[in-house]
């Protein structure tokens, strides 16, 4: 834009004997001064973050300066002085093809900005939903993890500690239900944990041997998780043997394996590791399927809480406590209770389910928010580009606008004309950006866990923000055009 506005100046310099090399050198140096000045301002911030970003920013600034400074400079220096001096300032904006080229660049910038903005919002929405799993009341479930193997507890000592812990916690005021499991619900049912996986063989059927999530379940574990017993019975003390022979499965797994007649049927399960143990298991109960972070029902199998079990080795357990109110209020009482039972036993983790999931997804949510911030920055840049092109177009049409107003055109008609031209560029970019966002949505759905297709709400919010930004970018040039003094412009011409 600046190079186009200075064509007459360059033409005068050429007419007075300046060499084309000197003209090119001057314009490129001016462009480098602008770009490097901006890079110097950004350099401390980039260096504070990641040092390699600083080098990349400097290289990008120099390449930008050369690319967007050298091309216009070469075009300006290559013009014929007489042709440029014979053109009025208002008519030196280039050909119609050049004008369309500028508008196409702005439309492309708008499209990429909308695509990045909508993608960032969609990722942010998906990551936030991961921190709020459906149906679990995460702020009312407290998780306390233990691993007695670190203290070299024997199997009998481990069982005695966990039995006493479960009994004492269940009688605490404000506790609705408490249960023990080898699986930490805070890690999510969707995540594959080799320590809690078994192969399930229904004997016959199309499924064959399936690798499924498993866990031990002691106390009121299912009540603590909010999973109702659908058929059959819960575990009883007689089920807690060294080698379990009964299991409770989720409704989703039971339906897949045996349809509606799963209770009483037998399975063969084994650990999928070297030295694997196998056991014949009879299904004694069916519970509702827990919902994973992806929103899908989980297929899982539960064993009696024995310490240890050939199918569930080790002495690591997680206490799941359902509170009648905010679960975080129970944390001090549980710490005191553990200290009374056995002071050396450490609590590895003591958080609500909500806190655990938010901590585990912090990095993903920060990256998603970063993408949204980059989208907003790109939108601001696109708005600046639209403002520059609109202002330049208005300046190049001052004579035309002055003639229209001298012939009776009202200021509101001038405003409307400028707005239509600016918004036409913005709408073309918005349509292209919407297509980019939709395509990105399908790619993200295939590659990122927990993202469910195109987020129409995020796309709509991004489009609304884009529309507002484009309107603001067009207001000042339109206002200047409407306040134009026709006599002053025509007299200058």
C-alpha positions, 0 to 999 in steps of 0.5 A: 500500500505504501509503495503504491501511494509513493509512485509519484514520489518515486517517479519524481526521484527517477526523473531527477536522476536517481538510479533504480538501485538507489530507489530499491535500496531506500524502499527495502531499508525502510521496510527492514527498519519497520520489520526489525523494530517490531522484532526487537520489541517482540524479542524479549518476550520470545526469549523469555519463552523459548529461545528458538522461537526468538531466532525463528521470529527474527528470521521470519521478520527478515524474510517478511521484510524482504518478501513484502518490501522487495517486490513492491520496490522492484515494481516501483523502480521499474515504472516509467516516470512519464506514465506515473507523473501523468496519473493523479494521486487518486488514480494511482491505486493500480489496475482492477486486477491488482485491486482484486488481488489485494482483496483476495489476499485479505479474504484468504487471511480472513478464511485462515483466521476463521478456520484457526479460531473455530478450530481453537474454540472446538479444541477448547470445548472438547478439552473442557468437556474431558474435565467434566465426565458425564454422570459421575458428580466429579466434585462429590467423589474423593479418591485416595490412592495407596500402594503398600508394596512400597512398605513391603506389606505382606498380603495378610497385612495389606488386607487387614489395613484395607479392611480397617480403612474401608470400615472406618471411612464408611462410618465417617460423617458426610460419607454416602458410600466408600469402596476400594478398587485396583483401578483409579477412576481418575485415570478414566475408563477409556485409558488402557492400563496393562495392570487392569486388563484381562482377556475374556473368552466367552467360549463361543461366539463372534467376539473370540478373545477380547482384551477388556478393562478390569478392576477389583471391587470391594465395599460399596464400590458400585454405590460410590460410583453411582452404578446400580445393580441391574441383575443378579447380586453383589459380591459377598464375603464368601467370594473373596478367595485367593483365586476368584471364581465369580465376577460382575460385568457391566451391562454393555459387556454382558449384552455384547457377550451373552445378550440378556442372559449373562447371569450364571454364564461362564467366562475364561479370563487370563492376564495378557502377559508372560506367566499369565494366569487363567481362571474360569469365572461365573457371572453373578451380577450385572451393573450399569455401564460407567461412561468414559471420558469419550461419552461412550459406555464402557465394557468392563469386568469386576472381580472380588477385592482379594489381596492379592489376586492372580488376575489382579496382582499387587497391593495398590488400591484406590479408595473411592468415597462418595460424599453427601456434600463437597468431597474435598471437605472429607480430605482432612478426616481421611488423612487423620484416619490413615495416620491413626491406622498406620502412620508410615502408610503414605497417601499417594494421591488425595483429590476429588475426581474433578481435581484429578481429571483437570490436572491430567488434562491441563496440558491438553486444555492449555494447548487448546486455549493457546490455539484459540488465542492464536485464532484471535490474534489471527483475526485481529491481523485479518481485521487490520488487513481489511482496514488497510485495504478498505482505507486504501480503496477509499483514498483511491476513490476520493475523486469518485466519491467527491463527484457522487456527493457533489451530484447529490449522493447522501452520506448514508449512501456512501457509508453503505457503498463502503460497507458493502465492499468491505463486507463482501471481502469478509463474507467470501473469507468467512465462507472459505474459513467455514469450510476450512473449519469443518474440514479441520473438525473432521481431521481433529475428530479422527486424531484427537481423543474426546472430540465429537465431530464438527462443533456447530456452536464453536463455528457459530461463535467464531463467525459472530466474532469475525463479523463483529471484527470486520464491521469494526475494521470497516467503520473508520474508512466508511466514516471518513468517506461519508465526511468527505468535503467534495469541494476540497477534494475536487479543488486539489485534483 
